[in-house]
Amino acid sequence: MSLVLYESKNRIGYITLNRPDKRNALSFELVSEIKQVLDLAERDSSAKVIILRAHGDAFCAGADLASLQKLQNNSFEENIADSTHLKELFLKIYQLKKVVIALVQGHALAGGCGLAAVCDFVFAVPEAKFGYTEVKIGFVPAMVLVFLIRKIGEQRAKQLLLSGDLVQGNDAIRLGLVNFLADKDQITIKTEEFAQRLIQNNSGHSMAITKQMIDKVQSMSLTEALNYAAIMNAEVRASADCKKGIAAFLNKENLTW
């Protein structure tokens, strides 16, 4: 049985975690399959936006604790390799050329919360709980904190990472973990409607470049960032999408991307 499913429909690529019996916990094998399917989705010309979702009651319960216990017998080098495997997954989602929307139908905890957080947008049901519980079991939220600080800032990240507390609903929105809430019977519809807005109204090339720039400028000085922005501004002006979009605007034509 595949641990991750993929299908493309109406220009949306659906990546579905399919380990419901283990609450979609992040085993080495599951991480491997997600990475492989992300590569497939990025290459899929029929999919402009990606929705990451899950089967079962939980979105993702974080690291597979049984696997984690076995890893305690590994050498330091073996544990570095395993950690790098997970790091590569988070980075792949964060830097994917297509917009990734997390559809969180159940709890997203520890590494599972990190999995949702690295997506570009998060839709969640009000009852879904989010949190980084690693400190409660003597572990650390290592890779996820790098992305979380970028996403919500140091103060809010400390509140979540050091307390290990769980949040949900409007509290998750207030902290910046979730963009939109929708009831369980509406969340798929609302997520797909939002995805279709991006698909029909926005240039895929422009969204990809904007994602790339958001990633890169944060590690630059102000001068470096502005120089890079000026170069990208000039390059994109010559792109086919920019020419098409400006022509449609000036001619008052309706444009569907």
N, C-alpha and C positions, 0 to 999 in steps of 0.2 A: 504494500500500500504506500502510495506517495505521501510524504509528510507535508508537502506543499503542492497546491493545485494552481493551475493557471488557465485563464481563458480571456479572450478579447471579445467585447461586444459593444456596439455603438461607440466605438473609438475609446473605450475605457478598457484598460488591462486590469484584470482582477487577480490579485495574488492572495491565496487563502491558506492560512495555517491550518493543517489538518492532523493535529495530534490532540484531539479533544479529551481522550482518556487520561492524558497527562497535563491537562489544562494548558496545552501548547507550550510547555516548558522548553527552554532553549537548550536542547542537547546538541552535541557536536554535529550529529547527522542533520538535525533540523536547520541549524545555522548554515550548513553546507548547501542544503536544498534551497533555502531562501536566497542565498547568494547566486546560485545557478539560475533561479527563476527571475531574479532581478536583471541579470544579464540578458535573458531572453526577452523580458518586457522592454528593456531599453532598446533592443534591436527591432522590436515588433513595430513595423510601420503602420499597422492598423490600430495601434493604441497611442493616444496622445497624452492621456493622464492615467496614473496608476492608483488603484484603490487597494490598500492592504487591509485585509479582514481576517476573521478566524471562525472556525467551526467550534461549537461547544459553548459552555457557560462562561468561560474565561477568554479574554483576548490573549493574554500571555502571562503566566505566573512567574516569569523570570527564569533564572538558571535552574536547570534540572539538578536538584540537591543530591539525588543518588549518584549522578555522574560527578558532581562536585566533590562528593566524599571520596570517590575512587581516585580522583585527581590528586588527593592529598598524598598519595603514595608515589606520585610522579616526581621526577627531578625538576629542579628549577627551570632548566632549559625546556623541558616538556610542557611545563605550565606556561612559560612565555609563549610557546607556539600555540597553545590552546587559547590564551588571552588574545593573541594577535588575530586568531580566527574570528573571534567575536568583534574585535575592533574593526576588522575589515568589513563586517556586515553593517555596522552602524555608519561607517564612513561611506560605504557604497550607497546607502539610502540617502544620506545627507547630500552627497555630490551627484546623485543620479540626474541625468539631463532632463528627465521628465518630472513633472510635479507628482508627488506621492501624498495621498490622503489616507490617513488611518481611520478606519471605521471600527470604533471600539464598542463592542456590544456587551462586554463584561469586564471584569477586573483586569487592570494592567499594572503589575507589581514588579518592583526591582528592575531587572533587565527588561522585563516586559513593558514597564513604564518608559524605560529608555528607548525601546523599540518604537513606541508611539511618538515619543518626544522628538526623535530625529526626522520624523515625517514633516512635510511642509505645512500640512493642516491636520487637525484632529477633530473628528466628530465623535461624540460619545453619548451613551444613554445616561440619564441623570444618576442612576444607581451604580454605575461603574466606579470602582475605587482605584485611585492612582496613588502610588507612593514608592519610595526607595527604602526598603526595609532591611538593607544589608547590615547596617550597624546593630540591628537587633540579634543577629546570629554571629557576630564577631567577624563579619566580612566587610568589604568596602565597595561603594558604588563607583568603581574606578573609571572605566571608560565613559559611563553615562554622565558623570559629573562634568566632563569636558564639554559635552554638547549642551547640557542643561544650563550651565553658566552662560553660554552664548545665547541660549533661548530666552531665559527669564531673568538673568542678572545674578550677581553674587548673593545679595541679601535674601532673595526668595529661594535661591538654590540652597543656601545654608539652612533655611527653615525646614526644607524637605529632607535634605541629605543627612543632617545631623540629628533631627528628631526621629526620623523613620516613620512619622505619622502618615496616615492615609487621608486623602481628601477626595471629594466627589462633587458633582453638580457645579453650582455656581462658585464654590471655593476653588475648584479645579480651573475654572475660567479665570477667576480673579488672579490666580497665581501664574497664569499663562501656559498651563499644561494642555488646555482644551480651547478650541476656537468656537465650537458650536455644540449645543445640546439638542437631542431629539429623542422622543420616546421610542421604545423598542419597536413598535409597529410602524414607525415613521423614519427610523434612522437610515435605512437603505435608500429610501426615496429621496430624503433630504441630501444625503451624500452624493447620490447620482445626479441630482439636480444641480448641485454646486459644481460637480465635475463637468457637467455639460455646459455650464456658463463659461468655465475656463476654456473648454474645447472650442466653443463656437465664437466667443468674443475676443480671445487672445491668440496672438502669434506663438506657436510652439517654440520657434527659434528665439523670440524675445524672452519667453519665460525661462528657457534654458540658460541664456546669457545672464539674465538677472540673478538666477540661482547661483551661477558661477561667481558673479561679482560679490554677492552677499557673503559667500564663503571667503573669498580672497581678501577683501578690503579689511577684514577684522584683524588680520595679522600684520597690516601695513601701518606705517606712520601716516599722518594726515597728508603730507606732501606726496608720498608714494601712492596713496589711495587716490588722490585727485589726478595725478599723472596717469595712473592706470585707467581711471574713469574717463579721462579725456580721450585716451586711445580707443577704448571700447566704444565710446560715443561716436567717434569718427568712423570706426570699422562698421558699426551696425548701420550707419546711414547709407552705406553702399550695399546693404543686403537686399535680397529680393523681397523679403517680407516687409521691410521698411518702405521700399518704393511702392509696393502694392498697397500698403496701408495708407500712405500719404495721398496717393492718387485717388483712392476711394473716398477719403475724407474731403479732398478738394472738389471732387466731382459729385459729392453728396450721394454716393452710392452705398447701399447696404452691403456690408462685408461679412461673410461667414468664413471663418478659418477652418 
